Amino acid sequence: MPTERVTTVVIGAGHTGLAVSSMLTARSIEHVVLERGEVANSWRRERWDSLRLLTPNSQSRLPGYRYQGTDPDGFMTMPEVVDFIAGFAAASAAPLRTQTEVTHVRAAGDGYRVATSQGDLACRTLVIASGACNVPVVPAVREGVPASVACFTPFDYRNPASLPEGGVLVVGASATGVQLADELARSGRRVLLSVGEHVRLPRTYRGRDVLWWMEASGIWNQRYDEIDDVERARKLPSPQLIGSPQRATLDLNALAAAGVEIVGRLAAIRDGRALFSGGLRNQFALADLKMNRLLESFDEWALRAPELAVAPPERFEPTRVPNAPRLSLDLGSGEIRSIVWATGFKPDYRWLDLPVLDRKGRLQHDGGVVAAPGVYAIGLPMLRRRKSTFIHGAEDDARDLVEHLAASL
Ligand SMILES: Cc1cc2nc3c(=O)[nH]c(=O)nc-3n(C[C@H](O)[C@H](O)[C@H](O)COP(=O)(O)OP(=O)(O)OC[C@H]3O[C@@H](n4cnc5c(N)ncnc54)[C@H](O)[C@@H]3O)c2cc1C
């Protein structure tokens, strides 16, 4: 069969691939969007049952398409997110090929050869929108976990009934870890939460959602080439936030009050004992300091916008340091029966056969312009702006990248 030719291939029909597609359509650039599953596949297959977006509905915005409901301060459930993204795919008439997995990409002639589960394509330009969170990251210490303790990642956790009866150690206190620790504690489980570097935020500040402040004050619009240490900013953990109908704050004080035992960073597992680092006081002080600095920057911005109707400044109780936090846990004692590794995610580029990955397998790019002619990436942390991985962040990044792509054609 002759190989099908197309100007641009977009890999992935999550919200970023679809945002790029809508911009390509607007410029009449011929393209296809290849998706291994269905539209919004990650939200359909890789999330737990109770998850809601932590970004408010008012920030569910894609090019020419936005949340139209009556609750701008609410948070979408997973079926609602899937409907929202599928609605955008339909409204933008994306040229979709679902159930089409990209298995290999290599350079060929003046473009690329894309092998898929449905046959090969040849293209001049390529957009990698395959996601930043394809695989859960589990640290090497997992090797030391005894067989009597079951290990889970956020990909195989659906609800508390997914885990065997008994206590749970949740490792990692970013958005995923704090949400799962909270849900498990509320289900009546004994829960220990192992906390390393983290980002503390209140859900609301001066009467508005904290993420409203991030957007309105311009922080989320900061560009990757204006930030001193972009590599560090790209590795920042996700904030301790939950999207709940109560608009509740879910910081470590709230978790401790709900009965979660806070322990230090999991440093090692030796002879069946988990060893936690003793630096909780410092970790807490640092997270509190950074939160307060951020709130101060909101206050400074609000002073320059006197027309804003916001409540007076607030400050929050420092994170309470537990009395004598334990430094080790015998994993064989039966006190806990499972571990949930909420230790982050990473992309999966096993199909990408181009010299564009560094030694740790990370994609090398400059604001989404990949180091291979005509190849682009979108949806990665701080790709072009602080907001790059969020739904409302896709539009500006997609516009910039499609402009570059059009010029390269
Ligand atoms: C637990 C969790 C909670 C989050 N909460 C929020 C939130 O509240 N608000 C917010 O704005 N953002 C949130 N995010 C971040 C945001 O969802 C992600 O950044 C987003 O999913 C990225 O969109 P994307 O389109 O780039 O990737 P994805 O949505 O992951 O889409 C990538 C698509 O590519 C497909 N694909 C991958 N590999 C291949 C292949 N080889 N061939 C064909 N198709 C392929 C996948 O099936 C998938 O459909 C959250 C992320 C996670 C993990």
The ligand as a Gaussian input file, in Angstrom:
#p B3LYP/6-31G(d) Opt

LIG

0 1
 C       -4.078000      13.462000      38.370000
 C       -4.055000      14.697000      37.521000
 C       -4.901000      15.761000      37.816000
 C       -4.883000      16.924000      37.049000
 N       -5.721000      17.948000      37.357000
 C       -5.759000      19.056000      36.572000
 C       -6.672000      20.108000      36.811000
 O       -7.402000      20.081000      37.793000
 N       -6.710000      21.171000      35.970000
 C       -5.882000      21.247000      34.870000
 O       -5.968000      22.235000      34.122000
 N       -4.976000      20.280000      34.648000
 C       -4.905000      19.194000      35.464000
 N       -3.987000      18.202000      35.230000
 C       -2.934000      18.453000      34.234000
 C       -3.439000      18.208000      32.871000
 O       -4.501000      17.380000      32.826000
 C       -2.421000      17.554000      32.023000
 O       -1.384000      18.421000      31.876000
 C       -3.098000      17.264000      30.724000
 O       -3.727000      16.034000      30.790000
 C       -2.201000      17.452000      29.593000
 O       -3.017000      17.448000      28.466000
 P       -2.455000      16.771000      27.211000
 O       -3.493000      16.912000      26.159000
 O       -1.100000      17.321000      26.897000
 O       -2.207000      15.279000      27.665000
 P       -3.261000      14.056000      27.907000
 O       -4.525000      14.623000      28.399000
 O       -2.525000      13.095000      28.711000
 O       -3.469000      13.598000      26.436000
 C       -2.468000      12.873000      25.723000
 C       -3.179000      11.937000      24.788000
 O       -2.184000      11.293000      23.971000
 C       -2.542000       9.947000      23.817000
 N       -1.325000       9.207000      23.487000
 C       -0.241000       9.019000      24.273000
 N        0.673000       8.287000      23.632000
 C        0.168000       7.996000      22.406000
 C        0.663000       7.250000      21.298000
 N        1.862000       6.640000      21.312000
 N       -0.129000       7.157000      20.188000
 C       -1.356000       7.785000      20.160000
 N       -1.862000       8.484000      21.190000
 C       -1.094000       8.596000      22.309000
 C       -3.152000       9.561000      25.142000
 O       -3.999000       8.437000      25.028000
 C       -3.913000      10.824000      25.514000
 O       -5.246000      10.820000      25.072000
 C       -3.989000      17.023000      35.963000
 C       -3.132000      15.951000      35.657000
 C       -3.174000      14.792000      36.427000
 C       -2.239000      13.665000      36.062000

